[in-house]
Amino acid sequence: MVGSLIVEFGRRESFYITGVAGLVIAVMWYLLYRRPEEAAWLGAAERNFIRDNRGEIASDEAAKLNQIAALKGLLRSPTMWSLALTQGCTGYTLYLFMTWLPSYLVASRGMDAQGAPR
């Protein structure tokens, strides 16, 4: 589908179209989402089950201390640093393939948006 968007409307417009679609989905979620206490479509037994089995909300001070301790633990973790490095490299590689590669293929290899030689 994305390939056909690019062919139909162009690369820049395909980003706009998918961005607008994402915003429409976000607005729909915001308008339709309900907590179990407020959801009219949820049965009483299921509502009670969810309410009884979800964790209690911690106090603000305790939650803040837990978040700080968790952050310190993450910053000491070699696995987390490896994941951050991997994510950074993945982001750069994706940026390279989405911006530079199409221009290169058109300019140097004479290909069009569908990948066929011109």
Backbone hydrogen bonds in HBPLUS format (Angstrom, degrees):
<---DONOR---> <-ACCEPTOR-->    atom                        ^
c    i                          cat <-CA-CA->   ^        H-A-AA   ^      H-
h    n   atom  resd res      DA  || num        DHA   H-A  angle D-A-AA Bond
n    s   type  num  typ     dist DA aas  dist angle  dist       angle   num
A0005-LEU N   A0001-MET O   2.94 MM   4  6.28 144.3  2.07 145.7 156.4     1
A0005-LEU N   A0002-VAL O   3.10 MM   3  4.93 119.0  2.49  91.1 106.6     2
A0006-ILE N   A0002-VAL O   2.98 MM   4  6.27 157.3  2.03 153.5 158.5     3
A0007-VAL N   A0003-GLY O   3.06 MM   4  6.30 160.0  2.10 145.9 151.2     4
A0008-GLU N   A0004-SER O   2.85 MM   4  5.90 160.4  1.89 145.0 150.9     5
A0009-PHE N   A0005-LEU O   2.81 MM   4  5.73 170.2  1.82 151.6 155.1     6
A0010-GLY N   A0006-ILE O   2.80 MM   4  4.42 135.1  2.00 115.3 127.9     7
A0014-SER N   A0010-GLY O   3.09 MM   4  6.22 146.4  2.20 143.6 152.6     8
A0015-PHE N   A0011-ARG O   3.36 MM   4  6.72 146.1  2.48 145.6 153.0     9
A0015-PHE N   A0012-ARG O   3.16 MM   3  5.40 127.8  2.45 101.1 113.6    10
A0016-TYR N   A0012-ARG O   3.23 MM   4  6.64 154.8  2.30 145.9 152.9    11
A0017-ILE N   A0013-GLU O   2.86 MM   4  6.12 160.4  1.89 154.1 159.1    12
A0018-THR N   A0014-SER O   3.05 MM   4  6.19 167.2  2.07 145.1 148.4    13
A0019-GLY N   A0015-PHE O   2.88 MM   4  5.94 148.9  1.97 143.5 153.0    14
A0020-VAL N   A0016-TYR O   2.90 MM   4  6.10 159.1  1.94 151.7 156.3    15
A0021-ALA N   A0017-ILE O   2.98 MM   4  6.21 156.9  2.04 145.9 152.9    16
A0022-GLY N   A0018-THR O   2.99 MM   4  6.20 152.6  2.06 141.7 148.5    17
A0023-LEU N   A0019-GLY O   3.00 MM   4  6.32 152.6  2.07 146.0 153.4    18
A0024-VAL N   A0020-VAL O   2.89 MM   4  6.15 156.0  1.94 153.0 159.4    19
A0025-ILE N   A0021-ALA O   3.02 MM   4  6.28 158.6  2.07 148.2 153.6    20
A0026-ALA N   A0022-GLY O   2.95 MM   4  6.18 154.0  2.02 144.6 152.0    21
A0027-VAL N   A0023-LEU O   2.93 MM   4  6.17 157.8  1.98 150.2 155.5    22
A0028-MET N   A0024-VAL O   2.95 MM   4  6.17 160.6  1.99 149.2 154.8    23
A0029-TRP N   A0025-ILE O   2.93 MM   4  6.15 159.6  1.97 149.3 154.6    24
A0030-TYR N   A0026-ALA O   2.95 MM   4  6.18 161.3  1.99 147.3 152.4    25
A0031-LEU N   A0027-VAL O   2.95 MM   4  6.17 155.2  2.01 150.8 157.1    26
A0032-LEU N   A0028-MET O   2.90 MM   4  6.00 147.4  2.01 148.8 157.8    27
A0033-TYR N   A0029-TRP O   2.80 MM   4  5.52 150.2  1.89 155.5 158.4    28
A0038-GLU N   A0035-ARG O   2.86 MM   3  5.33 143.7  1.99 116.2 126.9    29
A0039-ALA N   A0035-ARG O   3.05 MM   4  6.12 128.2  2.33 153.8 167.8    30
A0047-ARG N   A0043-GLY O   2.89 MM   4  6.05 159.5  1.93 153.8 160.4    31
A0048-ASN N   A0044-ALA O   2.92 MM   4  6.08 162.2  1.96 150.1 154.3    32
A0049-PHE N   A0045-ALA O   2.97 MM   4  6.15 154.3  2.03 143.9 151.4    33
A0050-ILE N   A0046-GLU O   2.96 MM   4  6.20 164.1  1.99 152.6 155.7    34
A0051-ARG N   A0047-ARG O   2.98 MM   4  6.16 166.5  2.00 150.2 154.5    35
A0052-ASP N   A0048-ASN O   2.88 MM   4  5.95 157.3  1.93 148.4 154.5    36
A0053-ASN N   A0049-PHE O   3.05 MM   4  6.08 142.2  2.19 144.2 153.2    37
A0054-ARG N   A0050-ILE O   3.13 MM   4  6.01 125.4  2.44 149.5 157.1    38
A0063-ALA N   A0059-SER O   2.86 MM   4  5.98 159.7  1.90 155.8 162.4    39
A0064-LYS N   A0060-ASP O   2.93 MM   4  6.08 154.4  1.99 145.7 152.4    40
A0065-LEU N   A0061-GLU O   3.06 MM   4  6.33 159.0  2.11 148.3 153.4    41
A0066-ASN N   A0062-ALA O   2.94 MM   4  6.14 156.4  2.00 147.3 154.2    42
A0067-GLN N   A0063-ALA O   2.90 MM   4  6.12 152.7  1.98 147.2 154.6    43
A0068-ILE N   A0064-LYS O   3.01 MM   4  6.26 157.1  2.07 148.3 153.9    44
A0069-ALA N   A0065-LEU O   2.99 MM   4  6.18 163.7  2.01 148.8 153.3    45
A0070-ALA N   A0066-ASN O   2.90 MM   4  6.04 154.6  1.97 143.9 151.5    46
A0071-LEU N   A0067-GLN O   2.88 MM   4  6.05 155.9  1.93 146.5 153.0    47
A0072-LYS N   A0068-ILE O   2.95 MM   4  6.20 161.0  1.99 151.4 156.0    48
A0073-GLY N   A0069-ALA O   3.00 MM   4  6.22 155.5  2.06 144.4 151.3    49
A0074-LEU N   A0070-ALA O   2.94 MM   4  6.23 151.6  2.02 146.5 154.3    50
A0075-LEU N   A0071-LEU O   2.94 MM   4  6.20 159.5  1.98 152.8 158.0    51
A0076-ARG N   A0072-LYS O   3.13 MM   4  6.33 132.0  2.37 140.0 151.4    52
A0077-SER N   A0074-LEU O   3.11 MM   3  5.13 153.5  2.19 102.5 110.7    53
A0081-TRP N   A0077-SER O   3.22 MM   4  6.61 156.8  2.28 148.8 154.6    54
A0082-SER N   A0078-PRO O   2.91 MM   4  6.15 152.6  1.99 147.1 154.9    55
A0083-LEU N   A0079-THR O   2.91 MM   4  6.17 156.2  1.96 147.8 154.3    56
A0084-ALA N   A0080-MET O   2.88 MM   4  6.12 154.3  1.95 146.5 153.8    57
A0085-LEU N   A0081-TRP O   2.98 MM   4  6.17 159.2  2.02 145.9 151.1    58
A0086-THR N   A0082-SER O   2.90 MM   4  6.09 161.9  1.93 148.9 154.4    59
A0087-GLN N   A0083-LEU O   2.84 MM   4  6.01 158.8  1.88 148.8 154.6    60
A0088-GLY N   A0084-ALA O   2.94 MM   4  6.12 156.0  1.99 145.7 152.4    61
A0089-CYS N   A0085-LEU O   2.96 MM   4  6.23 159.4  2.00 151.3 156.4    62
A0090-THR N   A0086-THR O   2.86 MM   4  6.05 155.6  1.92 147.8 155.3    63
A0091-GLY N   A0087-GLN O   2.86 MM   4  6.04 160.6  1.90 149.8 154.6    64
A0092-TYR N   A0088-GLY O   3.06 MM   4  6.27 160.6  2.10 146.4 151.3    65
A0093-THR N   A0089-CYS O   2.91 MM   4  6.07 161.7  1.94 148.8 154.2    66
A0094-LEU N   A0090-THR O   2.89 MM   4  6.07 161.7  1.92 152.2 157.1    67
A0095-TYR N   A0091-GLY O   2.96 MM   4  6.14 160.2  2.00 146.6 152.3    68
A0096-LEU N   A0092-TYR O   2.89 MM   4  6.14 156.5  1.94 148.7 155.2    69
A0097-PHE N   A0093-THR O   2.93 MM   4  6.21 163.6  1.96 153.6 157.2    70
A0098-MET N   A0094-LEU O   2.86 MM   4  5.99 149.1  1.96 150.4 159.1    71
A0099-THR N   A0095-TYR O   2.96 MM   4  5.95 139.6  2.12 146.5 155.2    72
A0100-TRP N   A0096-LEU O   2.96 MM   4  5.31 127.9  2.24 128.9 143.6    73
A0101-LEU N   A0096-LEU O   3.24 MM   5  6.59 160.9  2.27 156.2 160.7    74
A0104-TYR N   A0100-TRP O   2.93 MM   4  6.12 158.9  1.98 158.2 165.2    75
A0105-LEU N   A0101-LEU O   2.88 MM   4  6.08 165.3  1.90 160.0 163.0    76
A0106-VAL N   A0102-PRO O   3.06 MM   4  6.24 154.5  2.13 146.7 153.0    77
A0107-ALA N   A0103-SER O   2.89 MM   4  6.00 171.4  1.89 153.2 156.2    78
A0108-SER N   A0104-TYR O   2.77 MM   4  5.53 162.8  1.80 150.3 156.4    79
A0109-ARG N   A0105-LEU O   3.22 MM   4  4.90 134.3  2.44 107.4 120.1    80
A0111-MET N   A0105-LEU O   3.08 MM   6  5.67 174.5  2.09 135.2 135.6    81
A0118-ARG N   A0110-GLY O   2.77 MM   8  5.72 152.8  1.85 169.7 171.8    82
A0112-ASP N   A0116-ALA O   3.04 MM   4  5.79 146.5  2.16 146.3 154.6    83
A0115-GLY N   A0112-ASP O   3.03 MM   3  5.38 161.7  2.06 113.5 119.4    84
